[in-house]
């Protein structure tokens, strides 16, 4: 079965960096676009970034462009989100999600990892 | 900045039918916005319900359907069950980026 497991969350100071891995299993990882979506406590969902199956195409939300970098290692079935220059407003649960073949959007979601930005 | 607008809250009786909608600040929603719908219950990760306007995932109950309605994207729940009480989010594609709506809290009462 499809599994997406995020890790790497924790407490980080403003201005610092954090990298979130998402380990995938149960499907051919390189065949799917992947997304990062975040949700601040008590708030709605915010799309953060996506990456094509081979990693050649990347897109970002305006709120993170230039600070966050999405990447993937298909040999390790792992998606990454490198977060630099973190701000208080970046605090959220970060979800890894799988795209859809033969359609547009998101299919499977991970359980999320919590990032807290605080001094 | 593109804004996607949903009803903040709706209430429906068990066994009834309810339609949730999503509007785009850029104008009429089209199939090219590839509307997606998600359900989220307290303390859980979101669950995908509908993609590409009207296509269901293999796990999506038959009572959920997606469509375009009057320039908006719509999610219709028929024969609503108590377990359908949740937050519902839509998501639209805008030429390389995706934007979520603010969510609709559906109460089954």
Contacts between the chains, C-beta under 8 A, distances in Angstrom:
chain1	res1	chain2	res2	distance
A	35	B	98	7.7
A	37	B	46	7.7
A	37	B	100	7.8
A	44	B	89	6.4
A	44	B	100	6.1
A	44	B	101	7.4
A	44	B	102	5.0
A	44	B	103	4.6
A	45	B	38	7.2
A	45	B	40	7.8
A	45	B	46	6.5
A	45	B	89	5.2
A	45	B	91	7.6
A	45	B	100	4.4
A	45	B	103	7.4
A	46	B	100	6.3
A	47	B	91	6.9
A	47	B	97	7.1
A	47	B	98	4.1
A	47	B	99	6.6
A	47	B	100	6.0
A	50	B	98	7.3
A	59	B	96	4.7
A	59	B	97	5.5
A	60	B	97	7.5
A	61	B	97	6.3
A	62	B	1	7.3
A	62	B	97	7.9
A	95	B	45	6.1
A	95	B	46	7.2
A	100	B	51	5.4
A	100	B	52	7.6
A	103	B	34	7.7
A	103	B	51	4.7
A	103	B	52	4.3
A	103	B	55	5.7
A	104	B	34	3.6
A	104	B	36	7.6
A	104	B	51	6.4
A	104	B	52	5.0
A	104	B	93	6.0
A	105	B	34	6.0
A	105	B	36	3.7
A	105	B	48	7.2
A	105	B	51	3.8
A	105	B	52	6.4
A	105	B	91	6.7
A	105	B	93	7.8
A	106	B	36	6.2
A	106	B	38	7.5
A	106	B	48	5.5
A	106	B	51	7.3
A	106	B	91	7.4
A	107	B	48	5.5
A	107	B	51	7.2
A	107	B	57	6.2
A	108	B	48	7.2
A	109	B	45	4.7
A	109	B	46	5.4
A	109	B	47	7.0
A	109	B	48	7.0
A	110	B	45	6.7
A	111	B	45	5.2
A	112	B	45	5.7
